[in-house]
């Protein structure tokens, strides 16, 4: 998921890093998001700003289960796109 719930102003989805963690927001800096998005996310998860990765490492390359004590997974991963698109919205000849 994108690092932030805020708009980047770019039509390029990969303009910003994508991570399993997103920036949090508070009532002081983003009161609307805190009252709506965060309230809804907390209904379904006690950790709404991060996504677990451990299950991704529970199977080896051969598909067999790996013992839990042998799983060594990073706390955070991040993807930075290497291909970027125009920041401007692309319109057809009809303006759509």
C-alpha positions as CSV (number, residue, x, y, z in Angstrom):
1,X,0.0,0.0,0.0
2,X,1.2,3.5,-0.5
3,X,3.2,5.1,2.3
4,X,0.5,7.7,2.9
5,X,-3.2,8.1,2.6
6,X,-2.7,11.7,1.3
7,X,-2.7,12.5,-2.4
8,X,0.6,12.9,-4.1
9,X,-0.7,15.0,-6.9
10,X,0.7,12.5,-9.4
11,X,-1.2,10.1,-11.7
12,X,1.9,7.8,-11.4
13,X,0.9,5.2,-8.9
14,X,4.6,4.2,-8.5
15,X,5.8,7.8,-7.9
16,X,6.1,7.1,-4.1
17,X,7.4,4.0,-2.4
18,X,4.9,1.2,-1.5
19,X,5.3,-0.4,1.9
20,X,3.6,-2.8,4.4
21,X,3.5,0.2,6.7
22,X,1.8,3.6,6.3
23,X,2.2,6.9,8.0
24,X,-0.2,7.4,10.9
25,X,-2.2,10.5,11.4
26,X,-3.5,12.3,14.5
27,X,-6.4,14.5,15.3
28,X,-4.1,17.5,15.2
29,X,-2.6,17.0,11.7
30,X,-5.5,15.2,9.9
31,X,-8.7,15.4,12.0
32,X,-11.0,14.2,9.2
33,X,-8.9,11.1,8.4
34,X,-8.6,10.4,12.1
35,X,-12.3,10.5,12.6
36,X,-13.2,8.5,9.6
37,X,-10.5,6.3,8.1
38,X,-8.7,5.4,11.3
39,X,-12.0,4.8,13.1
40,X,-13.1,2.3,10.4
41,X,-9.7,0.6,10.2
42,X,-9.5,0.0,14.0
43,X,-12.8,-1.8,13.8
44,X,-11.2,-4.6,11.9
45,X,-7.6,-4.5,13.1
46,X,-5.6,-3.6,16.2
47,X,-2.7,-2.5,14.0
48,X,-4.3,-0.6,11.1
49,X,-1.1,1.1,9.9
50,X,0.9,-2.0,9.3
51,X,0.5,-5.3,7.5
52,X,2.0,-8.6,8.8
53,X,4.6,-10.3,6.6
54,X,5.4,-13.4,8.7
55,X,3.0,-15.8,6.8
56,X,4.8,-15.0,3.6
57,X,7.9,-16.5,5.0
58,X,6.3,-19.6,6.4
59,X,6.8,-21.7,3.3
60,X,10.1,-22.5,1.6
61,X,10.9,-22.4,-2.1
62,X,9.7,-26.0,-2.3
63,X,6.3,-25.1,-0.8
64,X,7.0,-27.0,2.4
65,X,6.3,-25.3,5.8
66,X,9.2,-23.8,7.6
67,X,9.4,-24.1,11.4
68,X,8.3,-20.8,13.0
69,X,11.6,-20.4,14.9
70,X,13.5,-20.5,11.5
71,X,11.4,-17.8,9.9
72,X,13.5,-14.6,9.7
73,X,11.4,-11.9,8.1
74,X,12.1,-8.1,7.9
75,X,10.0,-5.8,10.0
76,X,9.3,-3.6,7.0
77,X,9.6,-4.0,3.3
78,X,9.4,-1.3,0.6
79,X,9.0,-1.3,-3.1
80,X,10.3,1.6,-5.2
81,X,9.1,1.4,-8.8
82,X,11.7,1.6,-11.5
83,X,9.2,2.4,-14.3
84,X,7.4,5.7,-14.0
85,X,4.5,7.2,-15.9
86,X,3.5,10.7,-16.6
87,X,2.5,12.8,-13.6
88,X,-0.3,14.3,-15.8
89,X,-3.6,12.7,-16.4
90,X,-3.8,11.3,-19.9
91,X,-6.8,12.4,-21.9
92,X,-8.2,11.1,-25.2
93,X,-9.2,13.2,-28.1
94,X,-12.7,13.8,-26.5
95,X,-11.1,15.1,-23.2
96,X,-12.0,11.9,-21.3
